[in-house]
Amino acid sequence: MLLAFDTATPLVTVALHDGSDVVAERLSVRPMKHGEQLAPLIEAVLADTGLVRQDLTAVAVGVGPGPFTGLRVGLVTARTLGHALEIPVYGVCSLDVLAVEAVDSGAVTGDFLVATDARRKEVYLASYDEAGARLSGPVVARPDTVASEAPTVGEGAVLYPAAFPHAVGPVRPSAGWLARVVAEERAELLDPDPLYLRRPDVEAARAPKSVL
């Protein structure tokens, strides 16, 4: 039984996959409350299927790119579960998950982009072929510098329609699709390390410079 979750966006998404397909999925209702909502959502999907944590055989987690705080919550939880249960943990680029869903749902038929919200009036962007394989990226950029007429999946296209006028497909990554991507090995499987693309907003204080 594969547990999958993604905390790379303002909303937490959690799902269970039994080896054949997704059997339970939950989405948080309050944005930016990753630390408060991830554990209860995991317990909820387990309860939905009558399972306990010891029934899990693997964990899948979205590694971003995304904000520091949200990614940290998901990745720490994934590593902790993997260590405690002695099961493997697989990371997947969250943009790759959106790409696979867009292809499989028929939202795109040729090459396309995935653009998600990077805040600071920027987007995380990657390009994909018609099968959902990543061609380039991800990068973080201002929308006007990467504007495109290509079909564009993700929240970035919704937020910046002048730069991405052809918005299509899903807006945010789904844990259900993350689980399918891992179960079917539809994207590169990564270590559960964060894909930030930029330095954290809060950094450890540096030692003061010597005045001598």
Secondary structure, DSSP 8 states (H G I E B T S, - for coil): -EEEEE-SSSS-EEEEE-SSSEEEEEE-SSTT-HHHHHHHHHHHHHHHHT--GGG--EEEEE--S--HHHHHHHHHHHHHHHHHHT--EEEE-HHHHHHHHHHHTTS-SS-EEEEEEEETTEEEEEEE-TTS-EEEEEEEE-GGGS--SS-EESHHHHH-TTT---EES-SS--HHHHHHHHHTT-S--B-S----SS--SS----------
